[in-house]
Every structure is written in structure tokens, then in C-alpha cells.
Amino acid sequence: MDGVYLTWLISALAIGVLLMPLIKPPWAKVTSDGFIDFLRRYWLHIAIVLVIYNAKDFLDEVDRILMANTDGMLNMTPWIYAIEADMVLWVQETFRADWLTAFMTHFYVVGFMVICYVSIFYFAYFDDRYMADRISLAIFWVYILAIPFYLFFNVHVTGNYIPGMETLAYNHTPEINDWFHRIDPLTNGMPSLHIAFPFAVWLCLLRFDTDGRWTNYRRIIFAFVLMTAFCILYLGIHWFMDIIGGMIVAAVAVNIAHKLADPFWKIFDERTINARLVTLLTNPKRALNVVKSSTKKQVEKFAKPTSKETGVVLAVVMIVIAGIITWDLTHQSIPAGGVDAPVGVEAADGWLITLDDKGDSVELVVHDLSNLNSDIEVNQPQMDENSTYDVRGDILVMANQTTAMVVDLTKPSEAKITMDVESPTDLTIVSDDCFALLEDGQVTYWSFDGQEKVGPTPSQGDSIILLESSNGQIALVFASDPDTVQLGIVDGEGLISINVNATADPGEDEILIDQGLNVDLENATITDISFSDNKLAATIDVNATTRLVLLDTITGDSQLVSDHKFAAYDPHVNYGVLMFSAYTEIDPLNASDKYTDREIYIHDFTTNLTKPLTADNLDQWAPMVLEDYYVYQQMNDDGAISVEVQAKEPTLQPYSSNILKFGVILVIALAFIYIMQKQREANESSRHGIEHAS
């Protein structure tokens, strides 16, 4: 558990206890015995609140994957911004002060814990079962009603969207920043639970506190709601519309909770549950008969349904449909067929090339991305695990330790050229008619018909440690200058030097140093590069970690894209985005299982936002972005490695599409029946009322 979170949790519990004499009913007393007794009497009420708290982590991960897999199609933030413009920016700029930021950051978390999760303890401790029944269900329904918005109506935090606005709370300290980014996908703006939960508690007190015993607490919560509204606007987290949404959700949740409280707690009241357990243990035959009788009554109700039963069926059908669609949208990647143990992958222009270890041999497996189930036989030299290869357009260039070969994939059985080489460590297609070959730290350039060409090379006595190319441009890293990228063009020999600066926020470096790690910027070394057009990404080893830097080769501007503390790898730039893999712990080898694997991230150049493509316990690496697909490698639970291909445009599997079609028809039919039944029941009720009056 993070140190800052533990501090917040202890503070919330302490504040909750200290407030008890102030908010208690006038006749009640606070005793130590009460802290033990209320757990026995209200354990299910407390469990409901704790389940909601823990369920949020799971749903946030689902939301992250949905946002990535739908490529922002569910992003409603532009609509909110069109309505509000820069109203929240005015709030932040008008009141901004360091002391206020510090206070509001801690208030944002601790106050939320006190009001939302300690509240139920008050009503349980002072044995107000009527209020505890309704408030626990109201909190439950607030979250249930918010789930569809969080999954399918994504609204970004204001500090990540409005120009000039900052997420003050998230950036208050590096430790707090890490905590927020782990637990918050930063897209769950609408509705604001920081408003919805306390507002629901306040509405319950306003509606159900008939004798005024909770007057003091109701006033405290009202003041808290007002402070929270200012807090979430000021800190750059929520929009004004999020506050309105939270209030509406709270009002609906309180109404639902009131209607369901009596029937729900008639079954799940802790006292009746205890009695049933005693019956089950002492007279199991009687308990079985009771279950059979209750089941029979429920079946009979659904055999002759009223609008109530039809409404239940309608709700179940809609939940099942939403669940299937959500599952499909969060499982969009498809493994490439015919691949046993991939050693490496290259992909471009509709082709997927995998170097695959077949056990008795190593060979290139070629797929057309439009058909991943069958591979294409290609003429190739005897490959091994150290072989290198590249693909662009319809041209595949490959080399083992002695032979290089160029193949046109439209004629895969024929080699355009074959040439002798000496243990090449890398090759890359530089342009539409040229490739570069790296041997013993030196580079040569060749046309596809085997003619040597001119290109940039290192000075005498120097060597190349990294080679990359894009549309006729060439990026080199020399052994003599390992923190600098040299840019040139094919058919030219001049180079432009760009230093890669991996300097991070001092606070981030201090955290690494506190972990016993050495941040060595003077001896930083570039470990990988990728570039396209004017964007160049480089991972740079600073000893304590590996940082990902994004540079603009025209303006010279640069930024750290990855978290400054966590190691990042495998950058790939193309089609307006940067993909990379990264850990989410400083020391993943000694972290909990949840943080030992690498995840895939996408950084969008247009929005300057980074979002996860994966969020699970599987290790993923070596991502590539294509025009219509994302490609990466993945180690599955059984240790097998696969090549995953995911379409940028979300697509439903045939079974999901068919279920959706059937579900729509079924929902229409059930909705019609439900409406008709409600009208008939209302008609009969009115008729009985008239007859009774006459």
C-alpha cells in the first residue's frame, strides 16, 4: 500500500472518530464497546460499501482498455467543452495559491473517504437501521448508475484537456501523481462521484431524518458538498457538467434505494440472515423446503408476469447485452496463426513478418494482415535467432549471418537479389529502392537490384550502435556519442546532431535515489530509436531507469513521454502516434504480481495525451503502429508467446453482432410489453379508485 494512501486512510478514520461526538444523535453516547458490536449487527451494510470501493479498480481498468480499443470513439469531452468552454480555467486561475492547492489535494481524498465510507459507520454505530438501510443502498445505486457513463460516456479531466489548465492535485508531488495515475484512468469525469456520493447521503438525511437526530451531520455534509464542488473545479479534475450529473445520479439513486430498501432488507437483513443460518444448521430439511417454496412462488410470478417481472427481465437482457459488447470491445486483439515461438516481429503496409522458432528451425512467417489465419510461403535463406529483416511496401529484405536476400511479396517464391554479407546486426529499408546494412558497426547502402549507394557513415575509427530510417531519412547513434542522434538522408553524407535530454523533474530523481538507484545523466546512452516525419522517439538509459524522450526534429523541442521513474522500451512512431511498452513500478522484479509485467501505451501527437492499450497481468512488448492496426508481442498465462494484432477501428465478433441484433429486437418487444402492462395497471388502479369513491 502506498505511503501517501495509508496516511490518507488513517487520517480519514481518525477524523471520522473525532467527529462522532459532534454528529451523534442528542441522546446517544460514544463508548468503546459500540465499535465492536456494530460490526456484528451491520456487517452486510459495511460489506456493500467496501465492495463498491474495491470494484472501482476493476472497472477503471476496463474503462482504460475500452478507451484505447475504441480509439477515443467514446470520448464525449469535446461536447462538454463546447458547452462550458474555459469556465473551470477561470476558477483555477482566480484562486490559485500553493497553500490552497496543498489543502485541497488532501481534502479531495481524505474528505471523500470520511463522508462516503465513514458515513455508513455512523448510522451502524448509533443503530439507526432505517437510515443505514437507505444510505448503503443509495451509495450502491450511485455507483451502479455511474458505470454506463464511465464505460461508454468518457469525459477527460479538465487539466488534461483545456489549454493552460493543470491537474493540480495529480501533480502536487511525484508520489501523489503515481497514486492517481494508477487508480484513475482520467476519463471518469461524468458524473462526479465526489459530488454524487455525499449529495446522496445529504438527500437521504433530508428525506428520511424525520426527528432531526442527524441535523448536525446534515449541515456538515452540505458544507462538504459545497467545498467539494469548488475543490474538483479548482484542482483541474471535473467540469461543471460533472457536478450536475453527480447531483442527478444521486437523486435517482436515493429514489431507487427508498423503493428497494424494504424488499431488499427483508431478505438480507443481518438479523434474518443469522436466523436462517441457525435454521440451516439445526434443521436443514426445513431450510430446503423454505427455499423450494420461495423459488416456486417466484417462478409462478414470472409465469404470469406483471410490469414488475417484465421490467426485471428487460433489465437483465440489457445488462447481458452490455456485458457481451464490453467483453468484445476489451478483447480486440487476435493472435497471428501459424506462429509457434516468435523471436521478433516487423510489420508495415499490410504485411506482418514474424521470425519464428519452430524448434528444429527458425524461419520467417509472413501474413497478410487481412488474413491472419493463414501464412504465405516465402523464399528465404536459412534463418537463425540472430537474423535481421525489414518490410516496406511489398518488399521484404532479410539476412542471416552470410546471405542477404530481397523478395517481392507479390512474387514470394522468387528472390530479386541475393548477396553475401558478414554477420550483419541490423538492416532497414531506407526508401522505396534502397536498404541499409549494418555490419561490424559500419553501414552500407544498397539498391534492391544489388547496387551500392551513397549514404551517411561514421567518421574514421567510430562505429554505429543504432540504425533507423523513415522515408529516405536515416537516424544513427555513434559509439563515440551515445546520447546523440545523427540525422541524414540517403544519397547524402552530411549529418545533423540532436542531443537527447533525459533530464526529469528533480522530485522524480529523488524518489529513484531514495530507492538506492543512481541517476547518471552524464553517461546516458540511447538504447532504441524510432522516427517518422519530424517526430523522433528515443529510449535512453540513465542507469536508474530507461526514459522515453520524444523530439521534434524541426523545432528541437523535446519532452519525456514515459513516467520519469519507470523503465520504458520499444518506441515505435508512425501515423501520428508513438507506441511503447513500460513497467509501472520502479523495481518490477520485487513488485506485486499486478505490476511485474509491461503494458503497451499510445501517445497521441494531436492531443499530447498518453493512454494504455493494455491493462492486465500479461507481459506485452515490441509494439508497432500501422495504418489500420496495432501489433505487439504478448506472453500468455501459460508462458507461450504470441503476436497480437488489433484493428484500430473496433469490430464486434460475429457472435456479438448476432447477439446484439437479437437483443435489440428483444428489448423493443419487452419494452413494448412493459409499457403496455404499466398503462393497464394504471388504468385498473384508476378504475378501482373511482369505484371506491362512488
Salt bridges, closest charged atoms under 4 A:
ASP2 OD1 - ARG182 NH1 3.46
ASP37 OD1 - ARG40 NH2 2.63
ASP37 OD2 - ARG41 NE 2.64
ASP60 OD2 - LYS56 NZ 2.95
GLU61 OE2 - LYS594 NZ 3.49
ASP71 OD1 - LYS611 NZ 3.49
ASP127 OD1 - ARG41 NH1 2.96
ASP128 OD2 - ARG213 NH1 3.63
ASP133 OD1 - HIS45 NE2 2.61
GLU166 OE2 - ARG96 NH1 3.09
ASP178 OD1 - LYS565 NZ 2.79
ASP209 OD2 - ARG218 NH1 3.91
ASP211 OD2 - ARG213 NH2 2.82
ASP242 OD2 - HIS238 ND1 3.07
ASP262 OD1 - ARG134 NH2 3.23
ASP269 OD2 - ARG129 NH1 3.54
ASP269 OD2 - ARG271 NH2 2.89
GLU270 OE2 - HIS45 ND1 2.59
GLU270 OE1 - ARG129 NH1 3.05
ASP340 OD2 - LYS358 NZ 3.62
ASP356 OD2 - LYS358 NZ 2.87
ASP433 OD1 - LYS453 NZ 3.84
ASP491 OD1 - LYS453 NZ 3.90
GLU508 OE1 - LYS565 NZ 2.69
ASP509 OD1 - ARG547 NH2 2.54
ASP552 OD2 - LYS535 NZ 3.68
ASP563 OD1 - LYS565 NZ 3.04
GLU585 OE2 - ARG182 NH2 3.13
ASP619 OD2 - ARG598 NH2 2.93
